[in-house]
Amino acid sequence: MPLLPEIPGFYYDNEKKKYFKITAAHTSTSSVYNADRVKQEREAAREAEEQRREDKAVRPYLKRRRRISDSSNGLFNYRLRMQMGLLVPEAPRRDGDLAMWATVLCEEELIRANRDKKLSGMETMPGLGGFFTFAPNQGLRWYPQPYDHFYEERNQPSRAVKLPEMENRMTSSTIMPEGKGVLVASGQSYAKISLGKYGQTHVDSVIKVPEAGTIWACAINESGIIAIGGSYKSGGRGLLSLTSEDCPSLLIRPESDVLALQYIDKNVLLTGSRSGKIHIYDSRRNLEKEVTHEKALASHVSSITHLRKLENDNYIIVNGLGGQTALHDLRYCRPIQGHQRGHTPKGTTKPVLTYKNFNKSTIGLGFDIDHSQELMAIAGEDNNIRLYSISSGQVVKTLEMKDEISSIRFSKDSVDGCRDMLAASGQHVYRFHTGYPQDEDVEMEY
């Protein structure tokens, strides 16, 4: 039987020996040319046109950067299209696991600080199973973890530690190397608090920085060098102090207040400023002479409040004001010239991904990244905590709180090793975890 010609928009019925017009509801597969094939051809033509436009837009950039990267590298092309806004990254498979974790997330109130009107900070202690809380005019309290159940004794006041020269709200905190204690900052002072073998709290030292107006950030590296950032007591410049037990403190006066600190390694320190710039300092250089020549590596839309390094040392999360959080690749950051806050200078490297954080002007809101480096929690001015997938930028879940969230900390569950999240909101500390809260009427077996 000779082959019959195919007519676009029609199909041939072998039983009735005639052509019929293809309609929207047509699903016959007796002909090679049917409605499904027409739809597939249209989709293929549309995808081909989008690919042609992307290739045309990327071609000048590839020609310009040929010296620094191989244009045939698929990973490089993928990242370049992402930076140019031509590619929206698809959610990886692990986003499904994050969404499932968020679906079964349970909220449990751990403590209510009856004597404190508002908690200004919180810090967890990995390996010791507990957390610190800090309240103005009340000091610092340690809440240990019971042996059998996670925080089964609720609303029980723990030992309060009064810190001289630190009666204001806590502005920053960080864990000491190997989890031996905590470093907290408030006002013009910072303190080192350690824990004994059985959870006894010891105030090792309280140090006042006379040159500081307010200490906004603190960090410590594996060698024990402490970095303190804040505002200078007089003038419009900031303050950065580097000190250790072996050498006296080194005071540096950057061009703007230092609100965030992050050590990349034992020698390299990143600072986030009120002006929205990220600066880099290397302790192996003569900072006293060369600090005036330091250039910013990247800029943010507004003030930077948090910096977090990912396991890959090349990537860093920048959280700040202006309603935006960003993921930067330090390998592509180039020194930039001075600029006004809110105005991105020409030639500045764009972030790999951006996240909307719902925070316009409040500095002391919580922020943290979980131990798996897949999830990020950001507190907003609307008293909500939003959980983001770091790799895709998608919101996994939104948690509604009653009061302002002053601190967020991720930790590992001591029983199953899964991620837990603690949040200080108003007078309360909440735990978000997978599972069910313990029934207080059930008698525990020891």
N, C-alpha and C positions, 0 to 999 in steps of 0.2 A: 504494500500500500504506500503510495507516495506521501511524503511529508507535506502537511498542509502549512501554509504560511501563518505566522503569528501576527495578529493585528493588535496594536497597543490599545488597551481598554476593553478588549473582547477576549473570550475564551471559546474553544471549540469542544462541543459535547459529542463524543464518539457514538453514543447510543442514538441520539436524535439527528446526528449528521448535520449540524448547523452551528453557527456562531451565536453566542449570547453575550450581552453587555455585562461587564463587571460592575457590581454595586458595592456599597460600603459594607453590607452584611454578608458578602459572598465569601464562603470558606471552602469552596470546592478545590480539591487537589488533583482532579483528573487531568488538568492542563498544567504545563510548565509555567505558563504566564497567568498568575492569579493575583488576587488582591494582596496577599501576604508578600509576594515577590515585589509588587509595585511599592509597597511600604518599605521593604528592605533596600530597594534601589534608591529611594528618596533619602533614607537615613545615611546610606553610604556616600551619597553625593554631598550631603550636609557636612559629614565628618571630614570628607576630603577637602571641602572648601575651608573649614576651620583650621585644618592642618596646614593648608597652603598659606593662610593669613599669619599663623604663628611662625612658620618658617621664614616668611618675608620680614616679620618684625624682629626675629632673633638674629638674622644674618648679619646686620651691621655690628651687633655686640660681639658675635663670635669673631668677626674679622678684627675688631679692636682688641680683643683679649687673646689673640692667638698665641702671643708670646708666653703667657702665663698658664695656659691650659690647653689641652688637646681638644679641638672642637668635635672630634668624633667620640668623645667620652659621653656615654648616655647619661651618667649621673650628673655630670657638669651641665649638660643641656637641660636636664630636668630641673635642677636647682636654679639655673638662670631664668627659665620660663616662670618659675615660681616667684622669683624676686621681681620680675617685670609685671606681675599680676596677670599673666596669660594662662596660668595653670592653678586650679584649685585642688590642693592635695586631697586624695581620697582617704577616708578613715581606714587605717590598717585593721587587720583582723583582731588585734588585741583590744580595739575599741569595743568590740562586742562583749569581751570579758569585763571591761570597766563598766559598761552599761548594766550588765547583769549584777555586778557588785553594788552599783548604785541603787538598783531596784530593790534589793533585799536589805538595804541599809537601815539600821535601827538607831534611834536616839535614846540616850540614857543620861539622866542628870546625875553627876557624880557628887558635887558639893554645892552648897549655897553658903557664901561667905556672909554670915549674919552680922558680924562686927564690921564688915567693910561695905561701904556704900557702893563702891565700884572697883572691880579689879582692873589694874592698868597693865598687867602682863602675866605670862605663864610660860613655863619652860619644862619640857619633859626630860627625863634622865634615862637614856638607853642603858639596858643592862641592870639597872637598879629598880625598875618597875615603880615609878612614881612621878610626881611633878611638883614644881614650885609655883606658888602664886605670889604676886606682889600687889600691894594696895597702898595708896598714899596714906601717910601718917600711921600706918599699921605695921609696915615692915614686910618681911618675906616669910612665907610658911611652906613647910615641906609636908606633902601628903604621900605616905608610903603605900605600896601595893600589898594587900594581904596575901598570904601564901596560897589560899585555896581559891578565892574568887577575886576578880578584878574590882577593887574599890567597893567591897561589900559593906564596909562601915562608912556610911554617908553622914554628912553634916556634923562630923566630929572634928572640933578644932585641933589642929596639930600644933607643934611647937612653933611659936612666933620668934623670928630673929630680927631684932632691931638693928638697923644699919645707920650709924651716925653719918651725918652730912648727906643722907639720902632719904629725905622725907617727902620728896615730890613723886610724881608718877614715874614708873619705870619706862624708859624710852627705848631700851634695847637689851638683848640678852643673847648668850651663845654658850654652847657646851665646851668645857675644857677638854684638852686632848685626852683620849682614852676614856672619856666619860667619867673622869674623877671628880668633877664639880661643875659649877656654873659661874659664868661671868655676867654680871648685871650692871647696867649704867643708869644713872638718874641725876638730873641736875648737872652739877659740876664734878661729880664723883663717879667712880666705878669700883666694884667690890668683887673679890674672888671668894666664893663659898664652896667648900668641899664637903663630902659626905664620908663618914666612917664606914667600917665594915658592916655595921648593923644599922646604918641609916642615920647616925648622929650628924647633926648639922654643925659645921665649924666655919666661922668667919675668918678666913686667912688674912685678909687685908682689905682696908677701905682707903682708896687713894683719891685725893682731890687734885684736880688740874686747875691751878689758879688762873691760867690764861684762857680757860674755856668759859664761854657764855652758857651754852647748853650742850651736853653730850648727846648726840642723836644715834650713834651707831658704835658697835664694838665688834671686834673679831680677834681670833687667836689662831696661829698656825701650829704645825706639828712640833716646831722647835721651841714653842712657848713665847714667841714674840707677840705682844699685844698691840693691836691697832685701835686707836680711839679717834673717832671723827665727830665733828660738830661745828659749832659756830664760835668765832673768836669773841672775847668779851668786849672788845671795842673795835670799831671799824666795820666795814662791809665785807670783810673776807672771812673765809672759813678756817677750820683748825683740823690738823691731822697729827696725831702723836703716835710714834712708834717706840716701844720700850720693852725691855726684857730684864731678867735678873742679872744678866752678865754685863749689860751696857746701859748707860743712862738714857733717858727719854730724848727723842729727837722731835722737835716741834716744827711743823711745816704749815705755812699759811696759804692754802689754795685760794683761787679767785672767788669761790663761792662756798656756802655751807656744805659740809659733807653729811649726807643723810643715810648712806648705805655703804657697807664694806664687804669685800669678799676676797679671800686668799685663793689664788689659782694654784700656787704651790708654796713652799716654805720661803721663797724669795719675792714672788710677784704678788702685788696687791692691786685690786681694782676698787675704785671709789665712784660712787654715784652722788652727784651734787644737786643742790637746789636749782641750779641753772639748767639742769637736764643733760649734763655731760657725763661721760664715762672716761675717767683718767686711769692710767696705769703707772704704778710705782714699783721700782726694783730696788730692794734693800742693798744689793751689791754695788749700786752706783752711789756717787757722792751727792745725795739728795739736796744737801744744803746749798750746793753751788749750781746744780743743774735743774732744780725744781721749776725755776722760772721758764725753762725751755720745754717743759712737758706739754704735749698737745693732747686734746681729747680724741679718743678713738671712735666714739659714736655719740649720737645725740638722741634724746627722747623728746616727746611732744611737750613734756612738762617736767616737774621735779621728780627725781628718782628716789623711791623710798625703800626698795629691796633689790638685792642682787643675789642670785643663786647660780652656782656652777653645777652643770650636769656631769655625769660620769665621764663623758667625752669632754676633755678639758677645753675643746674648741668652742663649745656652746655655752651660753649664759642666758639666764632669764632675767629680764629687767622689768620690774614692776614699779609703777609710779602714778602720778596724778594725770589729769587730762583724759581719764577714761580709757587708758590703753596700757597693756602689758605686751612685751615684745620678746622674741627669741632671736638672739644675735649670734652670728658665727664670727669669732674673733680673727680667724684667718683672713677674712675679707675686709676687716675694718682698717681704715686708713686715717692718719692724723688729719684733723680738720682745723680750720681757723676759727677764731672767736665769732660768736653770733649771739643774737638776742634769743631769749627763751621763747619758745613757741614758733620760731622760724627756723626751718631746716635749711642749712647751708647747701650750696650747690656742690655736687660731687660726693655727698655723704652716702655711705653704704646703707642700703635699705635692710630692714630686718628680714629674717627668713620667714617668720610668721608673726602675726599680731593677734591679740586677744582683747576683747572689750571687757574692762574690769569694773565699770559702774562706780568709779571713784574720781570725782573732779578735784576736790581740794582738801581732803582729810588725810593727814600724815599717819596717824597712829592706828591704822587698821591692819588686821591680821593677814598673813600670807605664808604659804609653805609649799614644799614639794615632797611627795611621798618617797619612801625608800626605794621603790622600784623604778623611779624616774619616769613614770608614765602618767602620773596624775598631779594636778596642780590645784590648790584651793586658794581663792581670792575673796576677801571680804569687801562688800560694797557699802556705800553710804546709805543704801536702803535696808540695812541690817540683814542682808542675805549673804550666804556663802555659796559661791558657784564653783563647782568642780569641773575642771577642763581636762581634756585629753591633750597632753603636751604635743604629741606628734601630729594630730589633725586639727587642733584648735577648736574642736566642738565642745559645747557644754554638755557634760554627762548628767549632771543633776544640780538643782538649786535647792538649798536648805534655808528655810525661813526662820530667823531668830527674832527675839523680842527686843533686844538692846544692841548697842554698838559692840562689834566684835573686836576686842583689843588684841587678841592673839589666836593663832591657829598653829597646831603642831601635829604632824603625823608620827606614828610610832608603830612598832610591831607588836601584835598580840603575843603575850608570853606563852599562850597555850598552843595555838595553831600556826603562829608565825604570819598571819594575815595582817593587812594594813588596818590600823585604827586611826581615827582622827579625833583630837581633842580641841575644843574651842572655848575660849573665855569670853562670855557675853554678859555684860553688866555685873551682877553679883554671882553669876553661875558659871560652872565649868561643866560642859557637856562632852560626852563621848559618843561618837558615831562608829558603829561596828556592824559586822555581819553576825546575826544571831538574835537571841531574845534576851531582854533585860531579866536579871534575876528576880524571882518572886521573893519579896521580903518575908512572906509568911512561911516559906519552905525552910526547914531546918537543915543546915549544912552538915555534911559528914566530914570529920577531920581524920 
